[in-house]
Amino acid sequence: MLKAFRQLTLILVLTTSAIFMVGCGRQEFETSSVLVVLTREATLLQRDFTPDDFPEVNIEYVEDLTAYSWKIFIQVINGEIPAEETLVNIDTFRRMLLLRLESSGRRNVLRAVDSLGSNAHVHIAEANYYLDIGWGN
């Protein structure tokens, strides 16, 4: 079963090229990547993820969009720093990855989202939706 959520939920991710939104219900999305939120169990794994972790999809590379927060999370889990001294919510934190696809295209993105729903590491897989920020009049 596809582990993607379809409610109006904003998850903002600032990358070097653009700002994207997950789960907004819009049709405009980046056609060469997929966003993945890992399960709690996968988030607790103290290792980097590679394309080999997602064999359902042909991936060029994996970028951890939450790398800095994840390092803080791990320090708290390992007892190196107290949770009260961080802004990371230890109870709800999940790693978020950008999976760069080997072949771009809308269909490839939608197929990848469907396929990733069966991966044990994946809590949510979604297209990399564009976010339009309106400043009003």
C-alpha positions as CSV (number, residue, x, y, z in Angstrom):
1,M,0.0,0.0,0.0
2,L,1.2,3.5,-0.9
3,K,2.5,5.2,2.2
4,A,2.0,8.7,0.9
5,F,-0.2,11.3,2.6
6,R,-2.7,13.3,0.6
7,Q,-3.8,15.9,3.2
8,L,-3.0,19.6,3.1
9,T,0.3,19.5,4.9
10,L,3.2,21.7,4.3
11,I,6.7,20.4,4.7
12,L,9.1,23.1,3.5
13,V,12.5,22.1,2.4
14,L,15.1,24.7,1.3
15,T,17.6,23.3,-1.1
16,T,20.2,25.0,-3.2
17,S,18.0,25.3,-6.2
18,A,14.4,25.9,-5.0
19,I,11.8,25.6,-2.3
20,F,9.5,22.6,-2.5
21,M,6.3,21.5,-0.8
22,V,5.2,18.0,-0.1
23,G,1.5,16.9,0.1
24,C,0.0,20.1,-1.1
25,G,-2.2,18.5,-3.8
26,R,-0.8,20.7,-6.6
27,Q,0.2,19.2,-9.9
28,E,3.4,21.1,-10.5
29,F,6.4,19.2,-9.3
30,E,10.1,18.8,-10.0
31,T,10.5,16.0,-12.5
32,S,13.8,14.5,-11.5
33,S,13.5,13.8,-7.8
34,V,11.3,12.4,-5.1
35,L,11.0,13.4,-1.4
36,V,11.0,10.6,1.2
37,V,10.3,10.8,4.9
38,L,11.9,7.8,6.7
39,T,10.2,5.7,9.3
40,R,11.1,6.2,12.9
41,E,13.1,2.9,12.8
42,A,15.1,4.1,9.7
43,T,15.6,7.5,11.3
44,L,17.2,5.8,14.3
45,L,19.8,4.0,12.1
46,Q,23.1,5.7,12.5
47,R,24.2,5.5,8.9
48,D,23.9,7.2,5.6
49,F,21.4,6.1,3.0
50,T,22.4,5.2,-0.5
51,P,20.6,4.3,-3.8
52,D,21.1,0.7,-2.8
53,D,18.6,1.2,0.1
54,F,15.9,2.0,-2.5
55,P,16.2,-0.9,-5.1
56,E,12.6,-0.3,-6.3
57,V,13.7,2.9,-8.1
58,N,16.7,3.8,-10.3
59,I,18.4,6.5,-8.2
60,E,21.4,8.6,-9.1
61,Y,22.1,9.8,-5.6
62,V,20.5,10.4,-2.2
63,E,20.7,13.8,-0.4
64,D,19.8,14.0,3.3
65,L,17.8,17.2,3.6
66,T,17.7,17.0,7.4
67,A,21.4,16.1,7.9
68,Y,22.1,18.8,10.4
69,S,19.0,18.2,12.5
70,W,19.7,14.4,12.3
71,K,23.2,14.9,13.8
72,I,21.7,16.8,16.7
73,F,18.9,14.1,17.1
74,I,21.6,11.4,17.3
75,Q,23.6,13.3,19.9
76,V,20.4,13.6,22.0
77,I,19.6,9.9,21.5
78,N,23.2,8.9,22.5
79,G,23.0,11.1,25.6
80,E,25.7,13.5,24.4
81,I,23.5,16.6,24.8
82,P,20.2,17.1,26.7
83,A,17.0,17.3,24.6
84,E,16.1,20.6,26.3
85,E,19.1,22.3,24.8
86,T,17.9,21.6,21.2
87,L,15.1,22.8,18.9
88,V,14.7,19.2,17.5
89,N,11.5,17.5,18.6
90,I,12.9,14.1,19.6
91,D,9.5,12.4,19.7
92,T,8.4,13.3,16.2
93,F,11.7,13.8,14.2
94,R,12.0,11.9,11.0
95,R,14.8,12.1,8.4
96,M,13.8,13.6,5.0
97,L,15.7,12.5,1.9
98,L,15.7,13.8,-1.7
99,L,16.2,10.9,-4.1
100,R,17.5,12.1,-7.5
101,L,16.2,9.9,-10.2
102,E,18.4,8.5,-13.0
103,S,15.7,9.3,-15.6
104,S,13.5,12.4,-15.2
105,G,9.9,12.8,-16.2
106,R,6.5,13.2,-14.6
107,R,5.7,9.5,-15.1
108,N,9.0,8.4,-13.6
109,V,8.3,10.5,-10.5
110,L,4.8,9.1,-10.1
111,R,6.1,5.5,-10.6
112,A,8.8,6.1,-8.1
113,V,6.4,7.4,-5.5
114,D,4.2,4.3,-6.0
115,S,7.1,1.9,-5.8
116,L,8.7,3.5,-2.7
117,G,5.5,2.8,-0.8
118,S,6.6,-0.8,-0.3
119,N,10.1,0.1,1.0
120,A,10.4,-0.7,4.7
121,H,12.5,2.5,5.3
122,V,9.8,4.8,3.8
123,H,7.1,6.4,5.9
124,I,6.1,8.9,3.2
125,A,7.1,9.2,-0.5
126,E,5.9,12.2,-2.5
127,A,6.6,14.2,-5.6
128,N,8.8,17.3,-5.0
129,Y,6.0,19.9,-5.4
130,Y,6.9,23.5,-6.1
131,L,5.7,26.1,-3.6
132,D,4.6,29.5,-4.9
133,I,4.9,32.1,-2.2
134,G,2.4,35.0,-2.7
135,W,3.3,38.3,-1.2
136,G,-0.2,39.9,-1.7
137,N,-0.9,43.4,-2.9
